[in-house]
Amino acid sequence: MDRRAFLMTPALAAARTASDKKAPAHPLAALPDLVREPDAVAVHRGGKRLLLTNAGTRWTSADIEVGTTPQSREHVAITLAAPAGPVETVALRWKCAFPAGCRFLGDHWERSYGDLEWRGIVPHRRMPWYFCASDGHAFLGVGVKTGAGSIACWIVDGDGVTLLLDVRSGGMGVELGSRLLDAATVVVSRGAAGQSAFRAARDFCAKLSPTPRMPARPVYGGNNWYYTYGENLSAAALLRDADLMAELAGAERNRPFMVLDMGYEGQGEGAGPASKTKSTFPDMPALTAEIKRRGVHPGIWRRPLLTVEKLPEGLRLRNPRAGGGIASPYFILDPSLPESLAYVEREVGQLREWGYELIKHDYSTFDITGRWGFEMAEDMCPSGWRFADRTRTTAEIVCALYAAIRKAAGDALVIGCNTIGHLGAGLFELQRIGDDTSGREWARTRKMGVNTLAFRLPQHGTFFAADADCVPITAAIPPRLTGLWLDIVSRSGTPLFVSVDPATISSEQKQLVRAAFARSARWQAIGLEPLDWMGTIVPKLWAASGQTLTYDWYDVEV
């Protein structure tokens, strides 16, 4: 099956849910039209709000001009010119009303944290990048295209919709000079009559990300994190894990990966340089060669912006919340500088030279902003700091970092973790879409894994191959629950990574993994759809290729 078969197939479209069949005809016009000039535009400069004056598709005041140019029936281009001084935020407002009972689904700034959900109107809720609206019959998707020049979020209240574009450089206003900033392209998508909200959301995501970069073949295999947590790692142990992946994959022509996660580096905290590994990893090229000899693809984890090397102080990121201060042994690189990107490219290039075929890069959003996604209630970055290059926005600087990693990785697959999926789409083949699952606590896997799979599955095959994180197979997780998580991920068509404790996996569990690998090694249409996702953040009922499956995610807990 062609890789683009990730998109909805006619067979799946025919497998209509009961709610679809019973839905009465409903005018799509009940949801508002936002492909029009906004009713108001303002900018924030120096902490003050400046309301702009409308002149057709131009909004002006003094030296500032915001363009709002319709490009089609579904697209509006937003540009910013501000040659005389810094600008922090652009706000655009559309007055409109949604039908009674309408519910809204937003995205997240980077990974999700078990908190994605359909809700009613919450006027203080910021929905990063896009939102979906549904009254149970009609669907409306509103967002910005991937790769935007700003950090975008949406607010829906009882009187209308506001789009906030954070155009700061770090925590201070961007200084564009004579440059015109392509801040964002707004995309509006309406669902077809009778189409489920899930299928409409997939179509919408495809419009937001018109050029996804997908792997040439399905990705599956192992990752050692959730049974080792970075402890007692060695080349010998990784080869044992590779042997197990080869065994579980059987005779599949599409061979599995074995990913070496955090803990092999000799400096702690995942810091570089990559060349300084623990004594238990004495020869990395020889290790990758041995993994390949076993019929397994080698993968590796890296934290690209953190190092213990003594670099010029001018390359240090000056965000006080990001850590790596002068007194610390750790040094966080400022990604706005060409010298920093050159360092990152050398580090990533080293991994490729060793023979790794999948490079998982992590922590860059936290290292830049000093915040995890769940701490970004109001905005992504704290105020009061800036990059060395203040002429570009945070979004532009992050995109340049991602492009540098992509370039250095060559023909290796790239997976982003703690990265901004909306900016990585089109650059990375894979993206970790949720926070960590757990090999120690099932409730965490249920919260992070099931939630992110259900609510970000529309991004799979449209933005990238969406990784809902590992299936940990350890003594601490009840086998029944492990089996459920393994089953649903392998049915979803998304990348499947298992984290297997070889000392505790049972023969029955091996059989389950073999069956899951057999599914995951081949292209699958998106045959999975959460049916009860509008009423719960942990869907229990799922449509799967014409049948309804029930997953009991709960165990006796006291």
C-alpha positions in Angstrom: 0.0 0.0 0.0 1.3 3.5 -0.9 2.4 5.6 2.1 -0.3 8.2 1.2 -2.9 5.5 2.1 -2.5 6.9 5.6 -5.3 9.1 4.4 -8.9 7.9 4.7 -9.9 5.1 2.3 -13.3 4.6 0.7 -13.7 1.4 2.7 -13.3 3.3 6.0 -15.5 6.1 4.8 -18.2 3.5 4.2 -17.9 2.2 7.8 -20.1 4.9 9.2 -20.6 5.2 12.9 -24.0 5.0 14.4 -24.0 8.6 15.3 -23.3 9.5 11.7 -26.2 7.4 10.4 -28.7 9.0 12.8 -27.5 12.6 12.3 -30.3 14.7 10.8 -29.6 17.0 7.9 -28.1 20.2 9.3 -27.1 23.4 7.5 -23.3 23.8 7.5 -23.9 27.6 7.4 -24.8 27.3 11.1 -21.1 27.6 11.9 -19.6 31.1 11.2 -17.5 32.1 8.2 -14.1 33.3 9.1 -12.6 33.6 5.6 -13.1 37.4 5.6 -11.6 40.5 6.9 -11.3 40.6 10.7 -13.4 43.1 12.5 -10.5 44.5 14.4 -6.7 44.2 14.5 -4.3 45.3 17.2 -0.6 45.0 18.0 1.2 45.0 21.3 4.3 47.0 21.5 6.3 47.9 24.6 3.5 46.3 26.7 0.9 48.7 25.2 -2.0 47.8 22.9 -2.3 49.7 19.7 -5.5 49.4 17.7 -5.0 49.6 13.9 -7.1 51.3 11.3 -8.6 49.3 8.4 -7.9 50.1 4.8 -9.1 47.2 2.7 -6.8 44.3 3.4 -4.3 46.5 5.2 -4.4 47.5 8.9 -2.2 50.5 9.8 -1.0 52.7 12.5 2.1 54.9 12.4 4.9 52.6 11.1 3.0 49.3 11.6 1.1 47.5 8.9 -0.7 44.2 9.1 -1.9 42.6 5.9 -4.9 40.3 5.9 -5.1 39.1 2.3 -7.6 36.3 1.3 -5.8 33.8 -1.0 -8.7 31.5 -1.6 -12.1 30.5 -0.2 -10.2 28.8 2.6 -7.0 30.8 3.2 -6.0 34.3 4.5 -2.4 35.4 4.6 -1.3 37.5 7.6 1.8 39.7 7.2 3.5 42.2 9.5 5.7 45.2 8.6 7.1 47.2 11.5 10.3 49.0 10.4 10.6 51.5 13.2 10.4 49.4 16.4 9.8 46.0 18.1 6.4 44.3 18.1 5.4 41.5 20.6 2.0 40.3 19.5 -0.6 40.7 16.7 -4.2 40.1 17.6 -7.0 39.7 15.1 -10.7 39.6 16.0 -13.7 38.2 14.2 -17.1 38.9 15.6 -19.3 35.8 15.3 -21.5 33.4 17.1 -21.5 29.6 17.4 -24.6 27.4 17.7 -25.8 26.5 21.2 -24.1 23.3 22.4 -21.1 23.7 20.1 -17.9 22.1 21.4 -14.3 23.0 20.7 -11.1 21.0 20.4 -7.7 22.8 20.5 -4.2 21.5 20.0 -1.1 22.0 22.2 2.0 24.1 22.0 4.4 21.1 21.6 3.6 17.6 23.0 0.3 17.1 24.6 0.1 16.2 28.3 -3.1 14.1 28.7 -5.2 17.2 28.6 -6.6 17.4 25.1 -10.4 17.4 25.0 -13.6 18.8 23.5 -15.1 21.5 25.7 -17.7 24.2 25.5 -16.8 27.9 25.2 -14.1 28.7 27.7 -13.1 32.4 27.1 -9.8 32.1 28.9 -8.8 29.0 27.1 -6.0 29.4 24.6 -5.9 26.8 21.8 -2.5 26.6 20.2 -2.2 26.5 16.4 -5.8 25.4 15.5 -9.2 24.6 16.9 -12.1 22.4 15.7 -15.7 23.2 16.3 -18.7 20.9 16.2 -22.3 21.1 17.2 -22.7 17.3 16.7 -23.6 17.7 13.0 -21.5 20.4 11.3 -17.7 20.7 11.7 -15.5 23.8 11.3 -11.7 23.7 11.5 -9.8 27.0 11.9 -6.0 27.2 12.2 -2.7 28.4 10.8 -0.6 26.5 8.3 2.4 24.5 9.6 5.7 26.2 9.4 4.3 29.6 10.4 6.5 32.6 11.2 4.8 33.2 14.5 3.5 31.2 17.5 -0.2 31.1 17.1 -3.2 30.4 19.4 -6.9 30.9 19.2 -9.5 32.1 21.8 -13.3 31.5 21.3 -15.7 33.4 23.5 -19.4 34.2 23.4 -19.0 37.1 21.0 -16.3 35.8 18.6 -12.9 34.4 17.8 -9.5 36.0 18.4 -6.2 34.9 16.8 -3.1 35.8 18.8 0.2 35.7 16.9 3.3 35.9 19.2 6.0 37.5 17.0 8.5 38.0 19.8 12.1 37.0 19.5 12.3 35.0 22.7 10.6 37.1 25.4 11.0 40.5 23.7 9.5 42.1 20.6 10.9 41.2 17.2 12.9 43.9 15.4 12.0 43.3 11.7 13.6 46.4 10.2 12.7 46.6 6.5 11.7 42.9 6.4 8.1 41.8 5.8 7.1 38.9 8.1 4.9 36.2 6.8 3.4 35.7 10.2 0.8 33.0 9.4 -1.7 31.7 6.8 -5.1 31.1 8.3 -6.9 28.0 7.0 -10.6 27.4 7.4 -12.2 24.1 6.6 -15.8 22.9 6.7 -16.7 19.2 7.1 -18.8 17.5 4.5 -22.5 16.8 5.2 -22.8 13.7 7.5 -19.1 13.4 7.9 -17.9 12.6 11.4 -15.9 15.2 13.3 -12.9 12.8 13.4 -12.8 12.4 9.6 -13.4 16.1 9.1 -10.5 16.8 11.5 -8.2 14.6 9.4 -9.2 16.5 6.2 -8.6 19.8 8.0 -5.1 18.7 9.2 -4.2 17.8 5.6 -5.0 21.3 4.6 -2.9 22.8 7.4 0.1 20.7 6.3 0.1 20.3 2.6 3.6 18.8 2.3 4.2 16.3 5.1 7.5 14.4 5.1 6.7 10.7 5.6 9.0 7.7 6.1 9.4 5.5 3.1 8.1 2.5 5.0 6.3 2.0 8.4 8.4 2.5 11.4 8.3 0.0 14.4 10.6 -1.7 16.8 12.1 -1.1 20.3 13.3 1.6 22.6 15.1 0.8 25.8 14.0 3.8 28.0 10.9 2.5 29.8 12.6 -0.5 31.3 16.1 1.0 31.9 15.3 4.7 32.5 18.9 5.3 31.5 20.4 3.0 34.1 22.9 0.1 33.6 23.2 0.7 29.9 25.8 -1.0 27.8 26.6 -2.0 24.2 26.1 -5.6 25.1 22.6 -4.9 26.6 21.6 -3.0 23.5 22.6 -5.9 21.3 20.6 -8.2 23.4 17.6 -5.9 22.9 18.3 -5.9 19.1 18.3 -9.7 19.1 14.9 -9.6 20.8 13.5 -7.2 18.2 14.8 -9.4 15.4 13.2 -12.4 17.0 9.8 -10.7 17.5 9.8 -9.3 13.9 10.2 -12.8 12.5 10.7 -12.9 8.7 9.2 -9.4 8.1 11.0 -7.8 5.1 10.5 -4.3 6.7 12.9 -4.8 9.6 12.4 -3.2 13.0 14.4 -0.4 14.7 16.2 -0.6 18.1 16.6 2.9 19.6 19.2 3.7 22.2 17.6 6.3 24.4 19.1 8.7 27.0 21.8 7.5 29.3 24.6 6.3 27.0 26.3 9.8 27.0 29.1 10.4 29.5 28.1 13.8 30.8 24.7 13.4 32.3 21.4 15.1 31.4 21.9 14.1 27.8 24.6 16.7 27.3 27.1 16.6 24.5 29.5 16.3 23.0 28.2 13.1 21.3 31.8 11.8 21.0 32.1 11.4 24.8 30.1 8.3 25.6 30.2 6.1 28.7 32.9 3.5 29.0 30.2 0.8 28.4 29.9 2.2 24.8 33.5 2.1 23.7 32.9 1.8 19.9 29.7 3.3 18.5 30.4 2.6 14.8 31.1 -1.1 15.7 27.9 -1.2 17.7 25.7 0.1 14.8 27.4 -2.4 12.5 26.5 -5.2 14.9 22.9 -4.1 15.2 22.6 -4.0 11.4 24.2 -7.5 11.2 21.2 -8.7 13.2 18.8 -7.4 10.7 17.7 -4.4 12.8 17.9 -0.7 12.1 19.9 1.3 14.7 18.4 4.5 16.2 19.7 6.9 18.8 18.5 9.7 21.1 20.2 13.1 21.3 19.7 16.4 23.2 21.0 18.8 20.6 21.2 22.2 22.4 22.9 21.0 25.7 26.7 20.5 26.0 29.5 20.6 28.6 32.0 21.7 26.0 33.8 25.0 26.8 32.3 27.2 24.1 32.5 31.0 23.7 30.1 32.7 26.1 28.6 34.6 23.2 27.0 31.3 22.1 25.1 30.8 25.4 21.3 31.2 25.4 20.5 34.1 27.7 17.1 32.9 28.9 17.5 32.8 32.7 14.7 30.2 33.1 16.4 27.8 30.6 19.2 26.7 32.9 22.8 26.2 31.9 23.9 29.4 33.6 27.5 30.4 33.9 27.9 28.6 37.2 26.5 25.4 35.7 28.6 22.8 33.9 25.9 22.7 31.2 25.8 25.1 28.3 22.7 25.7 26.3 23.3 27.0 22.8 21.5 30.0 21.4 19.9 28.6 18.2 19.6 32.0 16.6 23.4 32.0 15.9 24.9 30.4 12.9 27.8 29.1 15.0 25.3 27.3 17.3 23.6 25.7 14.3 26.9 24.6 12.9 27.7 22.9 16.3 24.3 21.2 16.2 24.9 20.0 12.7 28.3 18.6 13.6 26.8 16.7 16.6 23.9 15.3 14.6 26.3 14.5 11.7 28.4 12.5 14.1 25.5 10.2 14.8 24.9 9.7 11.1 28.6 8.9 10.6 28.3 6.2 13.3 25.6 4.6 11.2 22.4 5.4 13.0 19.4 5.4 10.7 16.9 7.1 13.1 17.8 10.2 15.1 15.5 11.2 17.9 16.2 14.7 19.2 14.7 15.9 22.4 14.4 18.7 25.0 14.9 21.6 22.6 11.6 23.4 23.4 12.4 23.1 27.1 16.0 24.2 26.6 14.9 27.3 24.6 11.9 28.4 26.6 12.6 27.0 30.1 9.0 25.6 30.1 7.3 22.3 29.5 4.1 22.5 27.4 1.8 22.2 30.5 3.4 25.4 31.8 2.5 27.4 28.7 -1.0 28.3 29.7 -0.8 31.9 28.4 2.2 31.7 26.0 5.1 29.7 25.0 8.0 31.9 26.3 8.4 33.9 29.4 9.0 37.6 28.9 12.2 39.6 29.5 14.8 37.7 27.5 15.9 37.6 23.9 17.9 35.6 21.4 21.2 37.1 20.2 19.5 37.7 16.9 16.4 39.8 17.6 15.5 40.3 14.0 13.7 36.9 13.7 10.8 35.5 15.6 11.0 32.5 17.9 9.0 30.5 15.4 11.5 31.4 12.6 14.5 30.5 14.8 13.0 27.2 15.9 12.3 26.3 12.2 15.9 27.1 11.3 17.1 24.8 14.1 14.9 22.0 12.9 16.1 22.5 9.3 19.7 22.3 10.5 19.0 19.0 12.2 17.2 17.7 9.1 20.1 18.7 6.9 22.7 17.1 9.2 20.7 13.8 9.5 21.0 13.2 5.8 19.1 10.1 4.8 18.4 9.1 8.4 14.8 9.3 9.7 14.3 12.2 12.2 11.9 12.0 15.1 11.2 15.1 17.2 10.4 14.8 20.9 9.6 17.9 23.1 9.5 19.7 19.8 6.8 21.8 18.2 5.0 19.6 15.8 3.4 22.5 14.0 6.8 23.8 13.1 8.4 20.4 12.5 5.8 19.2 10.0 7.4 18.8 6.6 10.9 18.5 8.1 10.6 15.4 10.4 9.3 12.1 9.3 8.1 11.2 12.9 6.9 13.3 15.8 6.4 12.3 19.5 2.9 13.8 19.9 2.5 13.3 23.7 4.4 13.3 27.0 6.0 10.1 28.3 4.1 6.9 28.9 5.4 4.8 31.8 7.0 1.4 32.5 6.2 2.0 36.2 2.7 3.4 36.4 -0.2 2.4 34.2 -2.2 5.5 35.0 0.4 7.6 33.3 0.3 5.6 30.1 -3.5 5.8 30.1 -3.4 9.6 30.6 -0.6 10.5 28.2 -0.8 7.7 25.7 -4.5 7.1 25.1 -5.4 10.7 25.2 -2.7 11.8 22.7 -3.5 8.9 20.3 -7.2 9.8 20.3 -7.0 13.5 19.9 -3.9 13.9 17.7 -4.5 10.9 15.5 -5.8 13.3 12.8 -2.2 14.6 12.5 -0.9 11.1 11.6 -0.1 11.0 7.9 -1.1 14.6 7.4 1.6 16.3 9.5 4.0 13.4 9.9 4.0 9.8 11.3 2.6 10.5 14.8 4.2 8.6 17.6 2.0 8.3 20.7 5.0 6.9 22.6 6.2 3.4 23.7 4.3 0.4 24.9 6.3 -0.5 28.0 6.3 -4.2 28.8 7.6 -4.5 32.3 6.7 -6.4 35.5 5.2 -3.2 37.0 2.4 -2.9 34.4 -0.4 -5.5 34.4 -0.2 -7.7 31.2 -3.9 -7.1 30.4 -3.4 -3.3 30.3 -0.1 -3.6 28.4 -2.0 -5.8 25.9 -4.7 -3.2 25.3 -2.2 -0.4 24.7 -0.2 -2.6 22.4 -3.3 -3.6 20.5 -4.7 -0.1 19.9 -1.3 1.4 18.8 -0.7 -1.4 16.4 -4.2 -1.0 14.9 -3.8 2.7 14.5 -1.2 2.6 11.7 1.1 4.9 13.8 4.7 4.0 14.6 4.9 1.3 17.2 7.8 1.2 19.7 7.9 -1.3 22.5 10.1 -1.0 25.5 10.6 -4.5 26.7 12.3 -5.8 29.8 13.8 -9.0 28.5 13.9 -10.4 32.1 10.2 -10.3 32.5 8.5 -10.6 29.1 6.3 -13.8 29.0 5.8 -16.1 26.1 2.2 -14.9 25.8 3.4 -11.3 25.6 5.9 -12.3 23.0 3.1 -13.7 20.9 1.1 -10.4 21.3 4.1 -8.4 20.2 4.7 -10.6 17.2 1.2 -10.0 16.0 1.4 -6.3 16.7 4.7 -6.1 14.8 3.2 -8.0 11.8 0.5 -5.3 11.6 2.9 -2.4 12.2 5.4 -3.5 9.6 2.9 -2.8 6.8 1.2 0.3 5.6 -2.3 0.5 7.1 -5.2 2.8 6.2 -6.4 4.9 9.2 -8.7 2.2 10.4 -9.2 3.6 13.9 -11.5 6.3 15.1 -12.5 7.3 18.6 -16.3 7.3 18.9 -16.8 8.7 22.4 -14.1 11.4 22.3 -16.5 14.3 22.7 -17.5 13.0 26.1 -14.3 11.8 27.6 -10.5 12.5 27.4 -9.8 8.7 27.5 -12.0 7.2 24.7 -13.2 3.7 25.4 -15.2 3.1 22.2 -13.3 2.9 18.9 -14.3 2.2 15.3 -11.8 -0.2 13.6 -12.4 -1.1 10.0 -16.1 -1.5 10.2 -16.4 -2.9 13.8 -16.6 -1.2 17.2 -14.0 -2.1 19.8 -14.3 -1.5 23.5 -11.2 -0.9 25.5 -11.4 -1.1 29.3 -8.5 1.1 30.3 -9.2 0.9 34.1 -7.9 -1.5 36.7 -8.8 -1.8 40.3 -7.0 1.2 41.9 -7.1 2.2 45.6 
